[in-house]
C-alpha cells in the first residue's frame, strides 16, 4: 500500500488536456482524372527525370545548400533544448568540499580555544515532485518543437530540391532558346545574302533587302537577353548548391533528354501524413497544447525534496568514521498566492496561441489539398499544350521549307518567306517554353505531394 501511494505521489496528475488533432475536411478523391493505381513519389523522386546532371546537382545541394545547413543546425538546437527541458524530471545532484582552519588567537599568551583544521565534503540532491505534470508537459512541448524542427528541415530540403530542378530545367530551356535564336539568325542572314545577290542582278529591290536587314537586326537583338538570363540562372543554381558560380561544373545537357515522370497519388487522406509542412503545423500545435498544461500547473503548489549528506572532521584520519557523518532531509512547498494577474495572463496567452495554431494547421491542410489539385490540372493541361506546340512547330517547319524552296525558284515573294520564318521561330520558342512549363508543373506536383518525404526521412543524424 505504501509503495502504491509513493507511485501516485511521484506521478501526480496532469492538469492539461490530451492533444486531439483538429477536425479538417478531407476530399474523398482528387477531382482530376487519375490512374487507378496509386504511385506516390519515392525519396529520390528526381531520378524519375533520368538526368545524371540533375542527380549530381541534388547531391551537391544536399551537402552544400546554406538553407538546409541552417535547418540542420535548428534541429540540433531543438534537441539541445529538449535535453534542457527534461532535466527537471530527474534529481539534481551536486558535490561540495571545504577545508579550513579554525580557532581563536592567543590573548596575553593564553590560548583561548583550540586551533585546528576542519574538513567537510558533502553530497546534496534535490528533486521537484512533478505532481501536476508541469515538468512533463514542458518536456513534451520541447519534444514537439524538436519534431517541428525536423519536419521543417524536410520542408526546406523539398523546397531546395524543387528549386534546383526548376532552375536546371530553366537553364536547359534557355540553352535551347539560344540555339533556336542563333539558328534563326543564321537563317535570316542567309536569306539576306540571297536577297543581296538577287538585287545585284535586278531580281530584288532595295526595299526587300532593307526589310530583311530589319529582320536580321531584330533576331540578333533577341540573343543578349537570353544569354543574360542563362548566366543569371547559372549563378542562382550555384547559390542553391552552395558554391561560387565559377565552381559550378554544369555539364551540357538538352531539354529533349529529360524524361517527364508520371505520378499518380493515392487517396487525399494520405496526403496529410506525407506533407512535411502539415507535420510542422501539427507538431507546433502539440507543443502549444503542452504549454497550456505548463501554464495551468503554475497555479498549483510546487513540492521540492532536498537531501544533504556528508562528513565533517577536524582531522583527515577520522574523516570516514561513523561519528563524522552528517545529513539533512527537507521538503518544501511553494504556493502562489498573488501574482498580479501574471499567471492568468500567461495561461490566456498560451490558450490564444493554441487557438491561432489550430487555424494555421487547418489552413495548411486545406492548402495542401488545393496545391495537389492545382498541380494535377497543371500537369494535364501543360502536357496537352506541349503536344499541340510540337504539332505547330512541325507544321511551321514544313511551311518554311516550302517558302525557302519557292524563294530559290523565284516564285515566292519576301512576305511569304518572312511570315513563315517568323511563324517557325515563334513555334519553336513556344514549344521550348511549353516543355519547360510542363517540367515545372511536374515539379510542382512532386512538391505538393510532399516529395518522397517520410517521417524517418526527417531525422537528422
QUIMO-V816206 format. One line per field, one symbol per residue. ss: DSSP state (H for helix, E for strand, L for the rest). psi: psi as a letter, one per 30 degrees, with the letter a starting at -180 (. if undefined). A space follows every 10 residues. Layout:
ss->???
psi->???
This chain:
ss->LHHHHHHHHH HLLLLLLLLL LLLLLLLLLL LLLLLLLLEL LLLLHHHHHL LHHHHHHHHH HHHHLHHHHH HHHHHHHHHH HHHHHHHHHL LEEEEEEEEE EELLLEELLE ELLLLEEEEE EEEEEEEEEL LLLHHHHHHH HHHHHHHHHH HHHHHHHHHH HHHHHHHHHH HHHHHHHHHH HHHHHHHHHH HHHHHHHHHH LLLLLHHHHH HHHHHHHHHH HHHHHHHHHH HHHHHHHHHH HLLLHHHLLL LLLLHHHLLL LLLELLLHHH HHHHLHHHHH HHHHHHHHHH HHHHHHHLLL LEEEEEEEEE ELELLHHHLL LHHHEEEEEE EEEELLLLLL LHHHHHHHHH HHHHHHHHHH HHHHHHHHHH HHHHHHHHHH HHHHHHHHHH HHHHHHHHHH HHHHHHHHHL LLLHHHHHHH HHHHHHHHHH HHHHHHHHHH HHHHHHHHLL LLLLHHHHLL L
psi->eeeeeeeeee eakkglkkkk kkkkkkkelk ekkllfkkil llehfffffh jeeeeeeeee eeefkeeeee eeeeeeeeee eeeeffeffl kkklklklkl kllllkjhgk jflkkllkki klklklkkji eggeeeeeee eeeeeeeeee eeeeeeeeee eeeeeeeeee eeeeeeeeee eeeeeeeeee eeeeeeeeef ggflleeeee eeeeeeeeee ffeeeeeeee eeeeeeeeee fhlleffjij lklkeffkkj lkkjlbkeff efffjfeeee eeeeeeeeee eeeeeefffl lkkkkkkkla lklfkefgeg leffkllkkl kkkkkkejgg geeeeeeeee eeeeeefeee eeeeeeeeee eeeeeeeeee efeeeeeeee eeeeeeeeee eeeeeeeefg fkleeeeeee eeeeeeeeee eeeeeeeeee eeeeeeeegg bgklefffkk .
